[in-house]
Amino acid sequence: MKTRPVANAKAPRSYRLPFKAPPRAWALAEWSLVPLRLFLGATFLYASLQKLANPDFFNAKFSGSIQAQLIAYSRSSPIGALIRPLEHVGVEMGIFIAVTEVAVGVGTLLGLWGRVAAFGGALLSLMLFLAVSFHSSPYYYGADIVFFFAWLPLIISGGGTRLSFDAVLARRAAHGAAVADPELVVVPFAQVQHLCGHYNAGKCNVQHNAPCQPHGCPVLEGHRPSLLTRGRVDHVDRRAVVLGASSAAVVAGVTAVAAGSTAGLGWLLHGKRSGGSPSGATTTTQSGSKQSIGQASSIAVNQSANFTVAASGDPGIVICTKSGQFEAYDAVCPHAGCTVGYSASSKQIVCPCHTSIFDPATGNVISGPALSGLTKLAIQEGTDGNLYVS
């Protein structure tokens, strides 16, 4: 028996998307976002494992350590006042950043809790932009601002339905609740009007003869509209969340074991690596206008050591360029405030953030993006064998 719609019945409320976007507009470009998703996921995962496998990243005596970077950022960043209290918990901050990058990378690669992972990646990129590359000039030399905007499409679209665990779990939740498969296809609305049995002279019978349009269309929306259109969570959404949380817990456990193994292997092999910046540090004292930074004999030829410049509080670096000859610099890179380090293998001073290279003999720029050289400090060896800077 057919039922006739009540003439005065109120049509169900439909929530429109911004900018007159069609239903489920966020999914229309999901195929084109797959390469971006894979790149961002792989990059953040690689960055996290690189930190975890490098003991010097957590070693305060190393010029490229998280502690040294925090000190430099606190003096050059527009949010320096927020960074300064973190200088005393550098190891904890380094672990937090690395673990966050692992979670973001794995979630993005797998398409698991895609929007949450993308939001975490965007927030981390924004923090790094404000802390590290805010002063990059031109602005596009700083990668962090590019990463921030690259995350925004994935916040809108989530993991999508292509190569995505979120899509697998959504289908499983739908099948378990005996509702239609949520797989999406693109259909021009003109074709819907041509084929739809409810279309009548520009009006939609199902929508109580309201003007026929994509919003609220029974064909495009289906019997279970999207969450933004419905405006409320239903049992399928709740089931998908439970499945997603369970899957995330399993993935987190496997990832923790893999990340821990990578870190352990990196620390085990660390002593066998060659090249890079030595992690020596001097003990400093001050007398009058001169600052003693330790014994000259403690720094071998083609090696470096770090100290704190008493006058400014900045990190400093001293390099033994040849027997009996030393050069000292303020180790804050003039480009974006990162702490530079000495590479014994290339015999150059290198910024770990944006790879500016400086001449260890003069402090001048060899290659940018830094536009000026390092601040040189006067250094001499005293009769007591100590090195003094002023």
C-alpha positions as CSV (number, residue, x, y, z in Angstrom):
1,M,0.0,0.0,0.0
2,K,1.4,3.4,-1.0
3,T,1.5,6.2,1.4
4,R,1.0,9.8,0.4
5,P,3.2,12.4,1.9
6,V,1.5,14.8,4.3
7,A,1.1,18.2,2.6
8,N,2.1,20.2,5.7
9,A,4.7,17.8,7.0
10,K,8.0,19.5,7.9
11,A,11.0,18.5,5.9
12,P,13.9,17.1,7.8
13,R,16.6,19.6,8.7
14,S,19.6,19.6,6.3
15,Y,22.9,21.3,7.3
16,R,24.5,22.9,4.3
17,L,28.3,22.9,3.7
18,P,30.2,26.2,3.5
19,F,30.7,27.8,0.1
20,K,27.7,25.9,-1.3
21,A,29.8,22.8,-1.5
22,P,27.9,19.6,-2.7
23,P,27.3,16.7,-0.3
24,R,30.5,15.0,0.9
25,A,32.6,17.5,-1.1
26,W,35.6,16.6,1.1
27,A,35.9,13.2,-0.6
28,L,35.8,14.3,-4.2
29,A,39.6,14.8,-4.5
30,E,40.7,11.9,-2.4
31,W,42.6,10.1,-5.1
32,S,44.7,13.2,-5.8
33,L,45.5,13.5,-2.1
34,V,47.0,10.0,-1.8
35,P,50.6,11.1,-2.9
36,L,50.5,14.0,-0.5
37,R,49.4,11.8,2.3
38,L,52.1,9.2,1.7
39,F,54.8,11.9,1.4
40,L,53.8,13.6,4.6
41,G,53.4,10.3,6.5
42,A,56.8,9.0,5.3
43,T,58.6,12.3,6.0
44,F,57.3,12.6,9.6
45,L,58.0,8.9,10.3
46,Y,61.5,9.3,9.0
47,A,62.1,12.4,11.0
48,S,61.0,10.8,14.2
49,L,63.1,7.6,13.8
50,Q,66.1,9.8,12.9
51,K,65.8,11.6,16.2
52,L,65.2,8.4,18.3
53,A,68.2,6.7,16.7
54,N,70.5,9.6,17.3
55,P,71.8,9.8,21.0
56,D,73.4,13.2,20.3
57,F,69.9,14.6,19.7
58,F,69.3,14.1,23.5
59,N,72.9,15.0,24.5
60,A,73.2,18.5,25.9
61,K,76.9,18.6,25.1
62,F,76.2,18.2,21.4
63,S,75.8,21.4,19.3
64,G,72.8,20.0,17.5
65,S,71.0,18.6,20.5
66,I,67.4,19.5,21.4
67,Q,68.7,21.4,24.4
68,A,71.0,23.6,22.3
69,Q,68.2,24.2,19.8
70,L,65.8,25.2,22.5
71,I,68.3,27.7,23.9
72,A,68.8,29.2,20.4
73,Y,65.1,29.3,19.6
74,S,64.3,31.0,22.9
75,R,66.4,34.0,21.8
76,S,65.3,34.3,18.2
77,S,61.7,33.0,18.1
78,P,58.6,35.3,18.4
79,I,57.4,32.7,21.0
80,G,60.7,32.7,22.8
81,A,59.0,33.4,26.2
82,L,57.1,30.1,25.8
83,I,60.2,28.2,24.8
84,R,62.5,29.4,27.5
85,P,60.9,27.4,30.4
86,L,61.4,24.2,28.2
87,E,65.2,24.6,28.1
88,H,65.4,22.6,31.4
89,V,63.3,19.7,30.0
90,G,65.0,19.3,26.7
91,V,65.2,15.5,26.7
92,E,61.5,15.3,27.6
93,M,60.6,17.7,24.8
94,G,62.8,15.8,22.3
95,I,61.0,12.6,23.2
96,F,57.6,14.3,23.0
97,I,58.4,15.7,19.5
98,A,59.7,12.3,18.2
99,V,56.8,10.3,19.6
100,T,54.3,12.8,18.1
101,E,56.0,12.6,14.8
102,V,55.8,8.8,15.0
103,A,52.1,8.9,15.7
104,V,51.4,11.4,13.0
105,G,53.5,9.6,10.4
106,V,52.0,6.1,11.1
107,G,48.5,7.4,11.3
108,T,48.8,9.3,8.0
109,L,50.5,6.5,6.1
110,L,47.8,4.0,7.2
111,G,44.9,6.4,6.9
112,L,44.0,5.6,10.5
113,W,42.4,8.4,12.4
114,G,43.4,10.5,9.4
115,R,42.0,13.9,10.5
116,V,43.5,13.5,14.0
117,A,46.9,12.7,12.6
118,A,46.7,15.6,10.1
119,F,45.7,18.0,12.9
120,G,48.7,16.8,14.9
121,G,51.0,17.3,12.0
122,A,49.7,20.8,11.2
123,L,50.0,21.8,14.9
124,L,53.6,20.5,15.1
125,S,54.5,22.2,11.8
126,L,53.0,25.5,13.1
127,M,55.0,25.2,16.3
128,L,58.2,24.6,14.4
129,F,57.5,27.5,12.0
130,L,57.1,29.9,15.0
131,A,60.1,28.4,16.8
132,V,62.6,27.7,14.0
133,S,61.8,29.2,10.5
134,F,59.8,32.3,11.3
135,H,62.6,34.5,10.3
136,S,63.3,32.7,7.0
137,S,63.6,35.2,4.2
138,P,62.0,34.8,1.7
139,Y,59.4,33.0,3.7
140,Y,59.3,30.0,1.3
141,Y,62.8,29.1,2.3
142,G,61.3,27.7,5.5
143,A,59.8,24.3,5.0
144,D,57.6,24.4,8.1
145,I,55.1,26.8,6.7
146,V,54.8,24.7,3.6
147,F,54.2,21.6,5.7
148,F,51.5,23.4,7.7
149,F,49.5,24.3,4.6
150,A,50.1,20.8,3.1
151,W,48.3,19.3,6.2
152,L,45.2,21.4,5.8
153,P,43.7,19.4,2.8
154,L,44.1,16.2,4.9
155,I,42.4,17.8,7.9
156,I,39.4,18.5,5.6
157,S,39.4,15.2,3.8
158,G,40.7,12.9,6.5
159,G,42.3,9.6,5.4
160,G,39.8,9.3,2.5
161,T,38.5,6.0,1.3
162,R,41.6,5.1,-0.8
163,L,44.4,3.0,0.8
164,S,42.9,3.9,4.1
165,F,42.2,2.0,7.3
166,D,39.5,4.5,8.2
167,A,37.6,3.5,5.1
168,V,38.0,-0.2,5.9
169,L,36.7,0.3,9.4
170,A,33.8,2.5,8.2
171,R,32.7,-0.3,5.8
172,R,33.0,-2.8,8.6
173,A,30.9,-0.7,10.9
174,A,28.3,-0.2,8.2
175,H,28.1,-3.9,7.4
176,G,27.9,-4.7,11.1
177,A,25.0,-2.3,11.5
178,A,23.3,-3.6,8.3
179,V,23.4,-0.3,6.5
180,A,24.6,0.5,3.0
181,D,28.2,0.4,2.0
182,P,29.7,4.0,2.5
183,E,31.8,3.7,-0.7
184,L,31.4,7.0,-2.7
185,V,31.2,7.7,-6.4
186,V,31.0,11.0,-8.2
187,V,27.7,11.6,-10.0
188,P,26.8,14.9,-11.7
189,F,23.6,16.3,-10.2
190,A,22.2,16.8,-13.7
191,Q,22.4,13.1,-14.2
192,V,20.7,12.5,-10.8
193,Q,17.8,14.7,-11.9
194,H,17.6,12.8,-15.2
195,L,17.4,9.4,-13.5
196,C,15.7,10.1,-10.2
197,G,12.1,9.0,-10.0
198,H,11.3,11.6,-7.4
199,Y,12.3,14.5,-9.7
200,N,9.2,16.3,-11.0
201,A,9.3,19.6,-12.8
202,G,12.1,21.0,-10.8
203,K,10.6,19.8,-7.5
204,C,11.6,16.8,-5.3
205,N,8.7,14.7,-4.2
206,V,10.6,13.1,-1.3
207,Q,11.5,16.6,0.0
208,H,7.8,17.6,0.0
209,N,8.0,19.3,-3.3
210,A,10.9,21.5,-2.3
211,P,13.1,22.8,-5.2
212,C,15.3,20.0,-6.3
213,Q,18.9,20.6,-5.3
214,P,22.0,18.6,-4.1
215,H,21.4,19.4,-0.4
216,G,19.0,16.9,1.0
217,C,18.8,14.9,-2.3
218,P,17.7,11.3,-1.4
219,V,20.0,9.9,-4.1
220,L,23.2,11.9,-3.2
221,E,22.6,11.8,0.6
222,G,21.2,8.3,0.8
223,H,19.1,7.0,3.7
224,R,22.0,7.8,6.0
225,P,23.3,11.3,5.3
226,S,26.8,12.3,6.3
227,L,27.5,13.4,9.9
228,L,27.7,17.1,8.9
229,T,24.4,16.9,7.2
230,R,22.7,14.9,10.0
231,G,24.2,16.9,12.8
232,R,24.1,14.1,15.2
233,V,26.1,10.9,16.0
234,D,24.3,7.5,15.3
235,H,25.1,3.9,16.2
236,V,27.2,3.4,13.1
237,D,29.4,6.3,14.0
238,R,29.9,4.9,17.5
239,R,30.7,1.5,16.2
240,A,33.3,3.0,13.8
241,V,34.9,4.9,16.8
242,V,35.2,1.7,18.8
243,L,36.8,-0.2,15.9
244,G,39.1,2.7,15.2
245,A,40.2,2.9,18.8
246,S,40.9,-0.8,19.0
247,S,42.9,-0.7,15.7
248,A,44.8,2.4,16.9
249,A,45.8,0.6,20.1
250,V,47.1,-2.4,18.2
251,V,49.0,-0.2,15.8
252,A,50.4,1.9,18.6
253,G,51.8,-1.2,20.3
254,V,53.5,-2.4,17.2
255,T,54.8,1.0,16.4
256,A,56.2,1.4,19.9
257,V,58.1,-1.8,19.6
258,A,59.5,-0.9,16.2
259,A,60.4,2.7,17.3
260,G,62.1,1.3,20.4
261,S,64.1,-1.2,18.4
262,T,65.2,1.5,16.0
263,A,66.3,3.7,18.9
264,G,68.2,0.9,20.5
265,L,69.9,-0.1,17.3
266,G,70.9,3.5,16.7
267,W,72.4,4.0,20.1
268,L,74.2,0.6,19.8
269,L,75.8,1.6,16.5
270,H,76.4,5.2,17.5
271,G,80.0,4.5,18.6
272,K,80.8,3.0,15.3
273,R,79.7,6.0,13.2
274,S,82.2,8.3,11.6
275,G,81.8,12.0,10.6
276,G,79.3,14.4,12.0
277,S,79.8,16.9,14.8
278,P,81.8,15.8,17.9
279,S,80.1,16.2,21.1
280,G,82.8,17.7,23.2
281,A,82.1,20.5,25.7
282,T,84.3,22.8,27.7
283,T,84.0,23.8,31.3
284,T,83.8,27.6,31.5
285,T,84.8,30.1,34.1
286,Q,85.0,33.9,33.9
287,S,87.6,36.3,35.2
288,G,87.2,40.0,34.4
289,S,86.3,40.5,30.8
290,K,87.8,37.2,29.7
291,Q,86.0,33.8,29.9
292,S,87.9,30.6,30.4
293,I,86.4,27.8,28.4
294,G,88.7,25.0,29.3
295,Q,92.0,23.3,28.4
296,A,93.3,23.7,24.9
297,S,94.7,20.2,25.0
298,S,91.2,18.8,25.4
299,I,90.3,19.7,21.8
300,A,92.1,17.7,19.1
301,V,92.9,19.0,15.6
302,N,89.8,19.1,13.4
303,Q,87.5,18.7,16.5
304,S,85.2,21.1,18.2
305,A,83.7,21.8,21.6
306,N,80.7,23.7,22.9
307,F,80.4,26.3,25.6
308,T,78.0,29.0,26.7
309,V,79.0,32.6,25.9
310,A,78.9,34.3,29.3
311,A,78.1,37.8,27.9
312,S,75.0,36.8,26.0
313,G,74.0,33.3,27.2
314,D,74.1,32.0,23.6
315,P,75.7,28.7,22.8
316,G,79.3,29.0,21.5
317,I,81.5,26.7,19.5
318,V,85.3,26.5,19.5
319,I,87.2,24.7,16.7
320,C,90.8,23.5,16.5
321,T,91.5,24.2,12.8
322,K,95.2,23.1,13.1
323,S,97.7,22.4,15.9
324,G,97.7,25.3,18.3
325,Q,95.2,27.4,16.3
326,F,91.6,27.9,17.5
327,E,88.6,29.7,16.3
328,A,85.5,30.6,18.4
329,Y,82.0,31.7,17.3
330,D,78.6,32.4,18.7
331,A,76.9,29.2,17.5
332,V,73.5,30.8,16.8
333,C,72.8,30.7,13.1
334,P,71.9,34.2,11.8
335,H,69.3,32.7,9.5
336,A,66.7,31.2,11.8
337,G,68.4,30.9,15.2
338,C,69.3,27.2,15.2
339,T,72.5,26.1,16.9
340,V,75.3,25.3,14.3
341,G,77.7,22.4,14.7
342,Y,81.1,21.5,13.3
343,S,81.4,18.6,10.8
344,A,84.8,17.0,11.0
345,S,84.3,15.0,7.8
346,S,83.6,18.0,5.6
347,K,85.6,20.5,7.8
348,Q,82.7,22.9,7.7
349,I,80.3,24.5,10.2
350,V,76.8,23.4,9.4
351,C,73.4,24.5,10.5
352,P,71.3,21.4,11.1
353,C,68.0,23.1,10.4
354,H,68.4,24.6,6.9
355,T,71.9,23.4,6.0
356,S,73.6,26.8,5.9
357,I,77.4,26.2,5.7
358,F,80.1,28.5,7.2
359,D,83.8,28.6,6.9
360,P,85.4,27.5,10.2
361,A,88.4,29.8,9.7
362,T,86.4,33.0,9.3
363,G,82.8,32.2,10.1
364,N,81.7,33.6,6.7
365,V,78.8,32.0,4.7
366,I,79.8,29.4,2.2
367,S,76.2,28.6,1.2
368,G,72.9,29.9,2.4
369,P,70.1,30.4,3.1
370,A,71.9,32.4,5.8
371,L,72.8,35.9,4.5
372,S,75.5,36.8,7.0
373,G,78.3,34.9,8.8
374,L,78.6,33.8,12.4
375,T,79.6,36.2,15.1
376,K,83.3,35.7,15.7
377,L,84.7,35.7,19.2
378,A,88.3,36.7,20.2
379,I,90.1,33.6,21.5
380,Q,93.6,33.0,22.8
381,E,95.5,30.4,24.7
382,G,96.8,31.5,28.1
383,T,100.1,30.5,29.8
384,D,98.1,28.1,31.9
385,G,97.0,26.1,28.9
386,N,93.4,27.4,29.1
387,L,91.5,28.9,26.2
388,Y,90.0,32.4,26.8
389,V,87.3,34.2,24.8
390,S,86.2,37.8,25.1
